[in-house]
């Protein structure tokens, strides 16, 4: 047993205008406040002003050095905060799915050098990315909580013993009521990210909107979930052509993750390009079609036995493809709601299961 920990240092957070990042950070902070209320929390963030705007409940923020040339220089302000008694946790979810993952490995190795505990928290990792270099980084974390079975199985198959299978911590996020009076609606989320990955997707989403308005009696809520200047769902959704404006609402780009979850929870169906919009729907028992582009969408859906309601963007080759997947979703509405209702209480509980709580409260370093 080591000395009493006085601080959590959370890093890998890109800012709360990405409301998936906000959901991860907020739910993590709420858990830590509940199980270890005496400890301070410092959040390393790319955009502290965004996190202040959305009232993330931390004791201190630390930002990047925007003038740094190397990873060590850019994240020097964060590294300087690391103390031997700290628990350092990377909370970015899928940060190890992208080519720039080395920036966070830099912080991780500095935490080890200083005698701190290092956790990779509620994560997804693309199995195809796990080469010898990244495997060594993963092996040296004291704890990894893998948020879906694709990641968990990939790590266990590669011999890692420091992995615990959990649900994404954002499943525990509480919805925050906001004024919203639309009824009998499908919530749609569309992102510039998937537009860049597949040029057919924009037309396929437009076709889905046209289909819902012409062939059903449902309304539509267009729900942004990331509103970063360079990756703004609100701008993408604003470009959708609407034939019946009385039945379509473009939801504000100023809401919090909890408020977006409240809106999504009122939907009859959901079609989401952003994983954390889908998580808000799953946890609210909303039949959901996820437009997937990485292991996280397929892995989470597989955990919930919802794989048949994931459409990989590589499978979208015509403007009819999303409509066809949506028709299957609507046909299975009752079955899906029953399945989610049965599974969700335990699935949410597993986001902070007993092994995770034991680690956090006992503060034992793992091999």
N, C-alpha and C positions, 0 to 999 in steps of 0.2 A: 504494500500500500504506500502510495506516495503522499507528499504533503498536500494539504488542503488547496484545491485550485481556487484562485481568486478571479479568474477572467476567462471568458470565451472570446476568441478572436475568430470571427466569421469572415470568410473571404470568397472570391469568385463570384461576387454579386455585381451584376451589370447596371443596376439602377432600376427604380420602381416604375418607370414608364414601360418597361417590359413587365407586364402584370403577372406573367408566369414566374419571373424572378421575384417579384414582390410577394407572390403567394408562398413560394418556398421560404423566403426570408421571414415573412411574418409568422408563418406556421411554426418554423423552427424556433424563432424567438419566443413565441407563446409557450412552446413545450419547455424550453430551458427555464423560463421564468417560473413555470409551474413546478418543475422537479428540483431545481436548484436556485431558489429565489434569492439567495444571498450572494450570488456571483454577478460580477459586472459583465457586460457584453459590449465589445467593440466590433463595429461592422466596417470592413474594408469594402469600399464601393467605388465604382467608376463615376457616379454622379450623386454626391451627397444631397444636393439640393432637391433632387427628385424624392429621396427617401425622407427628407424633412417634410416635404409637401404631403406625403402620404403617411406621416406620423409613425414611422417604424420605431418601436419602443426599445431603443438601445441607449447605452450610456455615453458612447462616443462614436464618431465617424472618423475614418481615415481614407484619404483619396490617393490616386496615383500621382506620380511626378510626371506630368505631361511632357516635360523636356528631356526625359531620360532616353538614352539610346539603346540600352540593353534591358532585358527583363529585370535584372537585379536593380538597375537604376530606376526603372519605371515604378517598381513596387518597393523601393527602399523605404518609403514612409510606413508601409505595412510591416515590413521585416523588422524595422527598428522597434516596433511595438511588442515583439514577441518576447515573452519572459519564460523561464524554465517551468513555471507552475501553470502555464496556460494550456487550455485545450484549443487547438487550432482546427477549424473545420471548414473545408471547402463546400459551399452550399449551392453551387451553380447548376446542379442537376446534370446537364449534359456537356459540361465544359471539357470533359475528356473524350468527347465525340468529334472534336474539331482540330485542325492542324496546329492551332496556336496553344495547345494544351501545355506546352513547356513553360509558359509564364506562371502557371499555377504550381507546377512541379518545383519551380525555383523557390516559392514560398514554403512548400512542403519540406524540402531539404533543409532550408534554413531553420524551420521549426525543429526538425530532428537534431540539427547541430546544437541548438540552444537548449535541448533537453525537454522540449514541450511535447505534448501528445498531439498526434496528427490524425484527423478523421476525414475520410471522403464520404460525404453525407448525401443520402437519398439520390443516388446517382444512376445514370445510364452510361454505358460504354459500348461503342460499336465493336463487336467481336473481331471484325476484319482489321481493326486498327491496332489490336494488341500485339505489337512486336516485342522484341526483347527489351528495348529501352523503356517502353511504357509499362511493361510487365514488372520491371524492377521498381519503378515508381509505385505501382500498385502494391507490390509485395511489402514495401516498407511503411505503409500506413498502419497505424495501430488498429484501426477499425475501418471497414468499408461497409456502408449500408446500401445494398443494391435494391433499387425500387421496382424491378420487374425481373421475370425469370430468364429473359434472354441474356441480360447482363450477369445475373447470378450464376447461371449455368456455365457461361463462358469463363468466368473467373475461377469457379471450382474446377472445371475441366483442365485449367492451366495450373492447378496445384495450389491455389491460394487458400489459406485456412483462416484468414482474417476477415471473412465476408459473412454478413448477416443479411438474409432476405427480408425486406420490408415492403410496405406500400409507400408510394410517394407521400411525403409529409404534407403536401398540399391537400390531400384528401381530408385532412382534419380542419381545414380552414372553414370558419363559420361565415355563412352569408350575412351581408350587412344590408338591411332593408333600404331601399331607395324608391322614390316615386316612379312607378311603372305600371300602366293600366292596360297594356295590350293583352288580349286573350287568344287562345287557340292559335299559337304561332310556332313556327320553326325558327330556331336561332341559327344564324349562319355566320361563320367566321372565315375570312379569306385573307391571305397574307401576301405581301410582296415576295417573301421567301419562296413560296411554292411557285409563284409566277416565274421566278428566275430559274427554278429547277425544271420546269416543264411549260413550254409555251402554249400548250393546248388547254391548260387548267383554267385560265381566265375565261375562255369561251364556254368551257364546261360548267363553270359556276354560273355564268350568265344564263345558260340554258336551264339550269336548275331553278333559278329565280323565275324565269319565264314559265316553266312548267307548274310550279307551285301556284302562281297567280292565275294561270289559265285553266288548270285542271283540278284544282282543289279549292276548298273554301277557307284555307288557312291564311293567316297573316304571316309576316316575316319581320324578324328583328335582326338587323345587321349589327354584329357585336365585335367591335375591335378589341384586341387583347394585348397587342404590342403597339405602342405609339411613339417609338423612338424616331427621331428625325430622319434617320437613314433606313428605317424599316417600319413603316407606318401603316398598320392595318386600316386605320380610319381613311387615309387617302385612297387605298386600294378599294375599299368598300364604297367610297363616294363615287367611284367611276362606274359602278353597276347601273345599267339602264333600268328604269322602273316604269312599267306600263300602267300600274294602278297605285298611285302614290298614297292613297287613303289606307292601303293595306300593308304598307312597309314603313318601318321606323329605323332610322340610322341612330343607334345608341351613342350617347355622348362619349367623347374621347377623354373625359375628365374624371371618370369613376375609378374607384379602387378595385383591387382584386376581389374583395369581399362583396362589393356592390355589383360587379359583373357576375359573380356567382349567384347573387340574388336574382338578377335578371334571367340568367340561364336556367335557374331552378324552376322558373315559371313556364318554361317552354314545353311544348308537346314533343318535339323532336329537336335534335341538334345535328348540325353538320359543321365540323370544325377542322381547320388547318392547324391551329395552335394546340399543342398537347394539353396545356393547362386549362384551356377552355373546355376541352373534352373531359378533363378530370373534374372540373366544376359540374359538368353535366352528369357523368357517371355517379358521382357522390350524391347527386340530387335526384337520382332515379329517373333520369331523362334518357330515353332511347337515343343512341348517339352513333353517327357515322364519322369516323376519324379519317382524315386524309393524311396518310402517313408518309414520312420520308426518312425515318431512322428507326433504330431498334426500340426506342422508347415507346412509340405509338403501338407497334405490334406487340411488344412485351407486356405493356399494361393491359391491352385488350385481351391478350392471351390469358393473363392471370384471371381475368373476369369472364372467361369463356365468351368473349365478344370478338374473336378474330374474324369472323365472317362479316363483321361490320367495320372493317378497316379496308380502305381503298388506297393502295400504294400509288404514289404519284406516277411511278413508272408504268402503271397499268392504265393510266388515263391517256387514251389515244384518239378519242372522239368526243364530241360535245354531248353524247348520250350517256357516257359511262357513269358520271356522277348521278344522273337521273336514275339509271338502272339500279345502282347501289342504294339510292334513297327509297326506291320502291320496295326493295327487300326489307329495308328498315321499317317502313310503315306497315308492311304486311305482318311483320313479327312483333308489332308494338306491345301487345299484351304479354307475350312470352318474355320479351326483354325486360319489361317492368317487373314481372314476377321474379325473374332471375336476379336482377340487381337488388331488389328489395330483400331477398333472402341472403345475399352475399355481403351487402355493404356494411352492416354493423361490424362484423369481424374483420373485414378488409380494412376499414378505417382504423380499427383498434391496432392492427398490425403495423401501422405506420410508426408507432412507438411501442413496439412489443417489449416483453419482459427483459430480453437480452440487451436491448438498446438502453432501457431505463437502468438496468444494473450497471452497465458500463458508465453511463453518465453520472449516476449517484455514487458508485463505489470509487470511480476515478482510477481504476487499475489499468496500467498500461498492458496491452496485449502483445504477444510476440509477433 
